[in-house]
Amino acid sequence: MAAPRSVAVANPLAEYLIRLGDDRLVLGHRLSEWCGHGPILEEDIAMANVALDLIGHASSILKLAGEVEGQGRTEDALAYWRDGTAYRNALLVEQPNGDFAVTMVRQFLFDAHSVLLWDQLSRSAHEPLAAIAAKSLKEDKYHLRHSSEWVVRLGDGTEESHARAQAALDSLWRFTGELFERDAVDEAVAAEGVVVDMEALRALWDTMVNDVLARATLARPSASGMRSGGRHGRHTEFLGHLLATMQSVARAHPGATW
């Protein structure tokens, strides 16, 4: 995997927070697309609740990012009035829902990373971020339990569900490496007390993912051909379509209050 391009930013902490917020905002919107279309009623409600949690996490983080940035942008302005190249989410979360197996595998791969990341950030020296991380961690643990149980159920289920889960894993795996990349932004925020031991996080993620894949009788794909770029605004074509829908109401009624 090629090293990420180093990009100088005026406010690394704001940039870091926007990355955290964008991951959850985009994934939350993706999950919301299932509302009314779930395979069973209970799961329809569960995915809607997870989507609401993620968007709530995004709102808190983007609000803090706007305050740190100091340019007067609220969480709504950051969510609805940036173009795709200004988004900093990982490529994994913008991938289309596909079938139910794709959605659950994507969710599991992200949830495993998110739980471990929030755990480290909850001990951050930056108190506002640590408080958000501690609250989000409690909800993300539920998300992880939910998605991992579905991966096991699908992988170790019928021949059809196993094949779909393996195909989803094979397709999405190339986007996981980006979750563990470090660049100048990470180095800069570490100096402000936002320290993440990415090597330790990756080792724990590997252990967690390997355990679930083994129980799901799924084969872990190779690490070749990893894709990245989302942290620097280089996205797949899918993000543009997502933003067109997500931002449509706000942009159709600029300045409206609700």
N, C-alpha and C positions, 0 to 999 in steps of 0.2 A: 504494500500500500504506500503510495507516495505521500510524503510529508505535506501537511497543509500549508498553503501559501501564507506567509507572514504579512498581516495587514495592520498598519498602525491605526489606532483608534484614539480619539481625544479623551474618552472616558471609559476605561476598561471595565470598571465595575458596572456601569450602566449597560454596556455591551453584554457582559456576562449574565446579568439579570434578564435582559431581553432574550438571550438564548434559552434560558430556563423557561421563561414565560411563553415564548413562541412554540417550544416543543409541546407544551400542554394545551395551548390554545388550538393549535392545528390538529392534534390528536383528538382533543375533545370535540371539535367540529366534525372530524371524520366519524367518530362514534355516533354523533347525533344523527348522522345520515341513516342510521339503522332504525330510528324511532318510527314505530308503526310497521316495521318490516322484519322484526326478529323471528327466529324459527319457532319460538314458543312465547306465550304471553309473559311468563316470568322473566325470560331472558331479555325480552324487549324492554321491560322495566329496569332490569339490572344494567343493561348497557346505557340506558338513558341516565341512570343515576351516576354511573362512572363518568359519563360525558360531563355531567353537571359538576362533579368533583373536580375534574381536570380544568374546566373553564373557570371554576372558582379559584383554583391554585394559580392559574394564569393571570386572573384579575389581580390577585394580591401581589404577585411578583411584578407584573407590568406597572402597577401603581407605584411600587417601590422604585422600579427602574426610572419612571418619570420623575420622581422626587430626586433621585440621585443625579439624573441627567441635568436637571435644573433649567430646562427649556420650556416649561409650561405644558408639556404633553401629558395628558391623563392616560389611564389605562385604555379608555375608549379610543382616544386618538391613536395610540400605538396599535391597537387591534384593527381599526377600520380605515385608517388614513395613511397606511404605508403600502407601497407597491411590493411586488414579490421579491425584487432584488434587495429590499431592505429587511426582509425576514431572515431570521437566524436559526430557524429550526433545523434539526437533523433530517436528512432525507427519509429516514425510516418512517417517520410519523405522517408524512404527506402522501405516502403510497395509497392507492385506491383500496377500498374495503374488499373488493373481490368477493369470494364466497365467505361463509361463516368461518371456515378454517383459516383463511388468510387473515381475517380480522382478529381472531383469537391468538394466532401465532404472533402477529405484529404486536398485539397488546402485551403478550407475555414477555417478549424480548425487551420491550420498553419498560414494563413494570419492574422486571428484575433489576434493571439498571437504575430506575428511579428510586426504588426503595433503598438501595445501597447508597445512592448519592444523597438522598435526603438525610439518611442516618449520619453521614459525615458532615453535611452542612448544618445539621441541628446542633453541632458542637462548634460552629464557626464563631470567631471573635466578633463578627458583624451581627450584632444582636437582632436587628429587625429581620434579617435573612434567616438567622437561626430560629426565630420564633415561627416564621412561615414554614420552614423546613420541618420543625417538630410537629406542627399541626398537620401538614400534608402527609407526613410519614404514616400517621395513624390510618389515614384513608387509603394510602397507596398499598399498605399491607393487605387490606381487603381486596384491592384491585388485583394484586399479585396472586392471592389465593384463588380468586375467581378465574383468572385467565390460565393459571397453571393447571387447575383442575380440568378445564376444558381441553387444554392441549393433551393431557393424559387420556381423557375420555375419547377424544377424536383419534389420537394416534393408536391407542390400544383398543379401538372399537371394531367397527366392521372393516372389511377390505376396502370399501369405498371411502370411508372416513379416514382411514390410515393413508390411503393414496393422496387424498386432498390435503391432509396435514403435512405430509412429506413434501408435496409440491409447493405448498405455501412456505415451508421452512427453506427449501432450496432457493426459492425466488427472493425471499426477504433477507437472507443471511448476509448478502453482500453489502447491506446498509448498516450492519451492526458495528463495524470497525470504527465508524465515525463517532460513535458514542464515547469512545475512549481516547480520542485524539486530544492533544494539548498544543496550545500555541501561545503567542505572546500575551493574549488576553488572560489566559489561565495563570501565566507567570506573574502578570501585573497584579491580579486580584489576590494572589497568594501573599503578596507583600502587604496587603490590607487586612490580612487575617482570614481570608476565604480560601482555606487550604483543603484540597482534595487529593488524597493519595490515589492516583489513578491506577497505579500498578496493583495496589491492594484491592481496589474496587474491581478491576478486571479479573483478578484471581478468584474473588468471591462470586462474581457473576458467572464465570466459567463453571465453577463448582455447582452453583444453583441450576444453571441451564443444563449442564450435563446430567444432573440427577433427574430433572423433569423429563428430558429427552429419553433417558434410559427407561423410565417408567412408562413413557408413551410409546416405546419401541420404535423411536424415530432415529434416523442416522444424522449425526451432526455433519453439516456440509464442510467443505474445505474452506480455508481462509483466503483463497485466491480471488482476484478480481474485485476487491473491495471498492466501494464507491463513496465519495465524500464531496464536500463543497457547500453544503447547506449553511454551515456556520459563517460562511463568507458571501452568502447571497447567491450562490450558484445552485439552482434547484432543478428538479425534473419538471416536465411540462404539467404535471398534475397539480402543482401548487397554484398555478395561475387560475385553473378552473375552480379550485376550491375557494380561493379568495374572491372570485367573481360572484360566487353565491353568498359567501359569508358576509361580504361587505356591501351587498346590494342595497339593503334597506337604509343603512347609514348614509351611503353615497347618493341615494335617491332623494333623501331629505336632509341635506346638510344644515346643521345648526338647530335641528329639531330637538326638543327635550321630551322625555318620556315619563 
